[in-house]
Structure formats: structure tokens, C-alpha cells
Amino acid sequence: MDDRSRVLTAACVGAVLGGLWGWLYLTTNGGTVRSHIGPALDRFTDEIKAARATADKAGAALADARKLLDDVGNIRARA
């Protein structure tokens, strides 16, 4: 992709995003959409936080299991 194509692509993306922002914040219908998007985004971020907490707990359990297996291996090596 040459520089001219990149500039054209960036300009088009910027125009689309600017138009979307304007519609969301400057029209009644956009305000209605924003009022529906906000709670959905809140639920989504809550789900992401819950998934991250679950992954952290699973990582801690895995670390405990590895330590236990290392301890058992060390005990068997001494015997």
C-alpha cells in the first residue's frame, strides 16, 4: 500500500467516524441509540471483568497444582 492509498484510507475512515460521532451526539435518534449502547457496554465490561477474575483464579490454582506436583516429585526423588 503506497502513501497515497494510506492517506485516502485514513481520510475515509476519519470521515465515517466523524459522521457517526455527529449522528450519535447531534441527533435525537443518535441519543436514543446512545442510551441503549451505554448499558450494553456496561454489561459487557462487567462480563470481561468477571472473566478476568475467573482466569486469575484459574492461574492461581494452576500455580498451586504445579507447586504440589513439584513437592511430590521432590519427595519421591528423596525416597
C-alpha positions as CSV (number, residue, x, y, z in Angstrom):
1,M,0.0,0.0,0.0
2,D,1.5,3.3,-1.0
3,D,1.3,6.6,0.9
4,R,-1.5,8.0,-1.3
5,S,-3.7,4.9,-0.5
6,R,-2.9,5.2,3.2
7,V,-3.9,8.9,3.2
8,L,-7.1,8.2,1.3
9,T,-8.0,5.3,3.6
10,A,-7.3,7.4,6.7
11,A,-9.4,10.3,5.3
12,C,-12.3,7.9,4.6
13,V,-12.2,6.3,8.0
14,G,-12.0,9.7,9.7
15,A,-15.0,10.9,7.7
16,V,-17.0,7.9,8.6
17,L,-16.1,8.1,12.3
18,G,-16.8,11.8,12.3
19,G,-20.2,11.3,10.7
20,L,-21.1,8.6,13.1
21,W,-20.0,10.7,16.1
22,G,-22.0,13.6,14.8
23,W,-25.1,11.5,14.3
24,L,-24.8,9.9,17.8
25,Y,-24.3,13.2,19.6
26,L,-26.3,15.7,17.5
27,T,-29.5,13.9,16.6
28,T,-32.4,12.6,18.6
29,N,-32.1,9.2,17.1
30,G,-28.4,9.1,17.9
31,G,-29.3,10.0,21.5
32,T,-31.7,7.1,21.6
33,V,-29.0,4.7,20.3
34,R,-26.5,6.0,22.9
35,S,-29.0,5.4,25.7
36,H,-29.2,1.8,24.6
37,I,-25.5,1.3,23.9
38,G,-24.4,2.6,27.4
39,P,-26.0,-0.1,29.5
40,A,-24.9,-2.8,27.0
41,L,-21.3,-1.6,27.2
42,D,-21.6,-1.6,31.0
43,R,-22.8,-5.2,31.0
44,F,-20.0,-6.2,28.5
45,T,-17.3,-4.6,30.7
46,D,-18.8,-6.4,33.8
47,E,-18.6,-9.7,31.9
48,I,-15.0,-9.0,30.9
49,K,-14.1,-8.2,34.5
50,A,-15.7,-11.4,35.7
51,A,-13.9,-13.5,33.0
52,R,-10.6,-11.9,34.0
53,A,-11.2,-12.7,37.7
54,T,-12.0,-16.3,36.8
55,A,-8.8,-16.5,34.7
56,D,-6.8,-15.1,37.6
57,K,-8.3,-17.7,40.0
58,A,-7.6,-20.5,37.5
59,G,-4.0,-19.3,37.1
60,A,-3.6,-19.3,40.9
61,A,-5.0,-22.8,41.1
62,L,-2.6,-23.9,38.3
63,A,0.3,-22.4,40.2
64,D,-0.7,-24.3,43.4
65,A,-1.1,-27.5,41.4
66,R,2.4,-27.1,39.9
67,K,3.9,-26.5,43.3
68,L,2.2,-29.6,44.7
69,L,3.5,-31.7,41.8
70,D,7.0,-30.3,42.3
71,D,6.8,-31.1,46.0
72,V,5.6,-34.7,45.3
73,G,8.4,-35.1,42.8
74,N,11.0,-33.9,45.3
75,I,9.6,-36.3,47.9
76,R,9.7,-39.2,45.5
77,A,13.3,-38.3,44.5
78,R,14.5,-38.4,48.1
79,A,12.8,-41.8,48.8
